[in-house]
Amino acid sequence: MYQKKTDEIILEFAKENNLDEDVVSDVINAYYKLVKEELENLENLRVNVVNLGTFKIRKKKLDWLIKKLSKEKGFRKKGTPLKNTIHMEIAESIDRLELLVQKHLDSLKKRTILKSKENENLGK
C-alpha cells in the first residue's frame, strides 16, 4: 500500500482548493506545532487531535516517570553549575508531573461523585 508523503498531501489539497501551497503548509505546520507543545507541556490529562483521536495520560505512566526522575535526581548531586541546572530541571519536571497526578485524581473523584449522583437520581 502506497502512503502519501506530507508534501504530496499538501500539494494535492492546495490544488483542489485553489490555495497557495506555502499557506497550506504553514497552517498545517503551525497546527502540529501547537499539538506537539500541548503534548509536551503536560498541563492537560487529554489532548484531542482532530481526525486522529484523544491522547490520554495514564496515572500509572505518571507514577513510573516520577519514580524514574526521582532516582535520576538522586544520582545527580549538586555541585557544579551544570549539575545544579540539571538537578533543578529534574525537580521542576517532577513537580509538573505531580500536579498532573493530582489533576488525574481530582478528575477521578469528580467522575465518582457524578456517577453516585446519577445513581441517586435513578433510584428516586
C-alpha positions as CSV (number, residue, x, y, z in Angstrom):
1,M,0.0,0.0,0.0
2,Y,1.3,3.4,-1.0
3,Q,1.3,6.1,1.7
4,K,1.4,9.7,0.6
5,K,4.0,11.9,2.0
6,T,3.0,15.1,3.7
7,D,4.3,17.3,0.9
8,E,2.1,15.4,-1.6
9,I,-1.0,15.7,0.6
10,I,-0.3,19.5,1.0
11,L,0.1,20.0,-2.8
12,E,-3.0,18.0,-3.6
13,F,-5.1,19.8,-1.0
14,A,-3.8,23.2,-2.2
15,K,-4.6,22.4,-5.9
16,E,-8.1,21.0,-5.1
17,N,-9.0,24.1,-3.0
18,N,-7.2,26.7,-5.2
19,L,-4.9,27.7,-2.4
20,D,-1.2,28.6,-2.2
21,E,0.9,25.6,-1.3
22,D,3.0,27.6,1.1
23,V,0.0,28.9,3.0
24,V,-1.4,25.4,3.4
25,S,1.9,24.1,4.6
26,D,2.3,26.9,7.1
27,V,-1.2,26.3,8.5
28,I,-0.6,22.6,8.9
29,N,2.9,23.1,10.4
30,A,1.5,25.6,12.9
31,Y,-1.3,23.3,13.9
32,Y,1.0,20.4,14.6
33,K,3.4,22.6,16.4
34,L,0.6,23.5,18.8
35,V,-0.3,19.9,19.2
36,K,3.3,19.0,19.9
37,E,3.6,21.7,22.5
38,E,0.3,20.7,24.1
39,L,1.6,17.1,24.4
40,E,5.0,18.2,25.8
41,N,3.9,20.7,28.4
42,L,2.0,18.1,30.4
43,E,-0.7,20.5,31.6
44,N,-3.8,18.6,30.5
45,L,-4.7,15.0,31.0
46,R,-6.1,14.7,27.5
47,V,-5.1,16.2,24.2
48,N,-7.5,15.9,21.3
49,V,-6.1,15.8,17.8
50,V,-8.8,16.2,15.2
51,N,-9.2,13.1,13.0
52,L,-6.5,11.3,14.9
53,G,-8.0,10.8,18.4
54,T,-7.6,11.8,22.0
55,F,-4.3,11.1,23.8
56,K,-4.7,10.4,27.5
57,I,-2.1,10.4,30.1
58,R,-2.4,7.4,32.4
59,K,-1.7,7.7,36.1
60,K,0.4,4.5,36.1
61,K,2.7,6.0,33.5
62,L,3.0,9.3,35.5
63,D,3.9,7.4,38.7
64,W,6.5,5.4,36.7
65,L,8.0,8.6,35.3
66,I,8.1,10.4,38.7
67,K,9.9,7.4,40.2
68,K,12.4,7.3,37.3
69,L,13.1,11.1,37.6
70,S,13.4,10.9,41.4
71,K,16.1,8.2,41.0
72,E,17.9,10.3,38.4
73,K,17.7,13.3,40.7
74,G,19.3,11.3,43.5
75,F,22.2,10.3,41.2
76,R,22.7,13.9,40.1
77,K,24.4,15.5,43.1
78,K,24.6,19.3,43.3
79,G,28.0,20.9,42.8
80,T,28.9,22.4,39.5
81,P,26.6,25.0,37.8
82,L,25.7,22.4,35.1
83,K,24.8,19.8,37.8
84,N,22.7,22.4,39.7
85,T,20.8,23.3,36.5
86,I,20.1,19.6,35.7
87,H,19.1,19.0,39.3
88,M,16.7,21.9,39.1
89,E,15.2,20.9,35.7
90,I,14.6,17.4,37.1
91,A,12.9,18.8,40.2
92,E,10.7,21.1,38.1
93,S,9.7,18.1,35.9
94,I,8.8,16.1,39.0
95,D,6.7,19.0,40.3
96,R,4.8,19.3,37.0
97,L,4.2,15.5,36.9
98,E,2.9,15.5,40.5
99,L,0.5,18.3,39.6
100,L,-0.7,16.3,36.7
101,V,-1.2,13.3,39.0
102,Q,-3.3,15.5,41.3
103,K,-5.4,16.6,38.3
104,H,-5.9,13.0,37.4
105,L,-7.0,12.1,41.0
106,D,-9.3,15.2,41.1
107,S,-10.9,14.1,37.7
108,L,-11.4,10.6,39.0
109,K,-13.0,12.0,42.2
110,K,-15.4,14.2,40.2
111,R,-16.4,11.3,38.0
112,T,-17.1,9.2,41.0
113,I,-19.3,11.9,42.6
114,L,-21.2,12.4,39.3
115,K,-21.8,8.7,39.0
116,S,-23.1,8.5,42.5
117,K,-25.4,11.4,41.9
118,E,-26.7,9.8,38.7
119,N,-27.4,6.6,40.6
120,E,-29.3,8.5,43.3
121,N,-31.4,10.2,40.7
122,L,-32.2,6.9,39.0
123,G,-33.2,5.5,42.4
124,K,-35.8,8.2,43.0
